[in-house]
Each structure stands twice: as C-alpha cells, then as structure tokens.
Amino acid sequence: MFEVLVYMFENYFEANIRPDQQTLEKELFAAGFDQEDINGAFNWFSALEEMTNQADESISDLSTSLRIFTEAETKKISGESISFIMFLEQAHVLNSVQRELIVDRAMALPQAEISIEEIRWIVLMALWNQDKAKDYLFVEDAMFSDSKPTLH
C-alpha cells in the first residue's frame, strides 16, 4: 500500500493533478498495483485530508507539551524515525498537531515497522497537503543530501 501512496504523490499530487478516484484507480491498476493496496491508499489519503481539514491550529502553539510515545508506537515506528519527528518539531518545521497527524498516519500503515524513509514520505505528504512543505524540503535537503553545502 505504501508504494501506491508514493506513486500517487510523485505522479499526481506533487504536480497538482487531481484525477477523479475512478480514473486514478484504473491508472493505478494498469500500473500493476492490486485492488487491496489501491483501496488502502485511497482510505489512508482520505483520512489524511480529513484530519488536515479538522486540525485545530490553536493548540499547535503549546510549546511546553510533552509527547510520550506508546509501546505500540515505539514498536512500529523506528527509533530513528521518532528522533526525526522530534527534531522537526524542535526545529519548528512541525507543530504538535502536525506531529500527531504524522504519527497517526504512520500507525495506520499496514506494515509492522515504519522506517526513516517511510516517515520522510509521510511528513512530506502531510505538509504538502497543508501547503507547508517548503521548510521541510529545506531541512531534508540539508540533512539527507549527498553533497555538502558550500559555506561562503
């Protein structure tokens, strides 16, 4: 299912192309994805959009809040991924509402463990959906780029 989400993001959403669900479903099936993964991806992305629309930005300014990850979350989301989420929050790329959205969407994926690469995609999709991906893309490029920045 995760591969379907990445494919949809790279080929449609990032380019701001929004075909209707029936057309998109046919194209994904033709691309080799099975029906169960396609339906799961649609459900996952619909939940992301719904949660984004319902997010209450007024509670996102609680800088003194403390997030304790549950046992289920620490079993499923890798330690490196949790550290990355916390780093993005401390760097003010994510607020607490966005963090919770990302954790929720990670936990909604069917695989047993969520890697750093998958968390990076989830963060990108969540922030892109909110038109807030610029800061994240800058931080991600600085952290994960193979080339070193030139200092002047």
Summary of the structure (lengths in Angstrom):
residues: 152
radius of gyration: 16.2
end to end distance: 44.0
largest distance: 52.0
contacts: 398
relative contact order: 0.13
helix: 67%
strand: 1%
